[in-house]
Amino acid sequence: MSCASCSSGGGTPRGCKNNGTCSSGGCNKLEVYDWLANMTLPSSQAPYDIVEVRFKNSRKSFYKNTKNLTLQVGDVVVVEESPGYDVGVISVVGELARIQVRKKDSNFKPLEAKKIHRIASQEDIDKWVKARSLEKSLMYRSRTLAIDLGLEMKISDVEYQGDLSKATFYYTADGRVDFRQLIKNMAEEFKVRIEMRQIGSRQEASRLGGIGSCGRELCCSTWLTDFRSVSTSAARYQQLSLNPQKLAGQCGKLKCCLNYELDMYIETLKSFPKVDTKLRTEKGNAYHIKTDVFKRQLWYAYEGDMASGLIALAPERVREIIEMNIAGKKPVELLEYTAPVAIKEPDYSNVVGQDSLNRFEHTFNKSKNKKKKKKKPAGTNPVEGTAVATENSSRPDVQKQPIANRPVVNKPRVNPNQNPNQNKPAQPQPQAQAAPQLNENGEPIVRKKKKKNYKKKPNPNNPLNNENKA
């Protein structure tokens, strides 16, 4: 692309930094894909002489090509304005422009359309780029002047004309604003013709653009041109929570996307019974909680018995219960009308027990039992051969026999039905204590332990001790 917002003079990308490869087709708002560009006109039909020209942000207008210039999409042209001239970019040409005229402006009169003067020269483009660079500082200064006068208005955007003779200020306000003194102050300071245009909050978001809560560019700045009224009933039909922070868009109004699927919801809800009707049963009255349009389910709960949970019913079942109530009958319980949930069985057989939840319990129990057993030191095992092995291992003069010549020791097999404590070796008996010494009277001699004196020695360097001595 050759727009000023994508690449600078040195080839460094600016703006979205995609250098013309963005998903919306360009860096400009309300882009139009010319799907009739590859089609040739009949030889007897002249090309359509009305073209669409795009200006700053989403402002577009139709102009007449009176000089039969060869124009392509993306060409910078100089168009007629009152007073002076303006510079814009061609956005739609040919038969697609004819369709756009019918769609956007049905009362358009080709004879009264403004004309295209010429294709812009380098001098016109330099002047146009200079005007764009002055708009930001001009907007900040105009906001300061409006605050000094105490006007309740918000100047959101400024657009210079291509010849730097006029500046258009776009503002939003809740009511009428008397900005006559503001225009005088602006004209004296900026030395240009001033034009004020009041726009709504949605038009402001369309001009400025942004990213919505869905993560995509705003619909009003990419493809949406007609702003229909959105009410909270659209959120109620779609079972959305009436949270203004979630339902409001960047403009502060309800999101336009709430109307996209509203017709489908309204058409589907016609086949559902009324939700304000209570279902009377022998267990008690049940009232409606929520509706799942996609699964075609109505959720009910008993009055005062929310602990039992919600009961999902099909719309046909709800109608049956309502007809029974009208006839004076009551069903026993709503659970009788619930659809059975089919549990899908696995298509394989559980041969090894892989699906058992307690299949690893025996391994965990073994590891716990091993940790509980205490390890006995070497040389104390009374089993035959163990003590001899430890004695021989400590003697350097005894040579170890190779593995092939060692005698084979047949260990006795363990009977699982045998008492495990039966073959346990006898525990070593404690040694007998020596007899106590007796005195002349035959009484045992009790020796008193000497008590140690733990008194701390005084520190000669401590000044407190010196004071006490004094």
Buried (B, 14 or more C-beta within 10 A) or exposed (E): BEBBBBBEEEEEBEBBEBBBEBEBEBBBBBBBEBEBEEEEEEEEEEEBBBBBBBBBBBBBBBBBBEEEBEBEBEBBBBBBBEEEBBBBBBBBBBBBBEBBBEEBEEEEEEEEBBEBBEBBEEEBBEBBEEBBEBBEEBBEBBBEBBEEEEBEBBBBBBBBBBBBBBBBBBBBBEEEBEBEEBBEBBEEEBEBBBEBEBBEBBBBBBBBBEEBEEEEBBBBBBEBEEBEEBEEEBBEBBEEEEEEEEBEBBBEBBBBBBBEEBEEBEEEBEEBBEBEBBBBBEBBBBEBBEBEBEEEBBBBBBEEEEEEEBBBBBBEBBEBBBEBBEEEEBBEBBEEBBEEEEEEEEEEEEEEEEEEEEEEEEEEEEEEEEEEEEEEEEEEBEEEEEBEEEEEEEEEEEEEEEEEEEEEEEEEEEEEEEEEEEEEEEEEEEEEEEEEEEEEEEEEEEEEEEEEEEEEEEEEEEEEEEEEEE
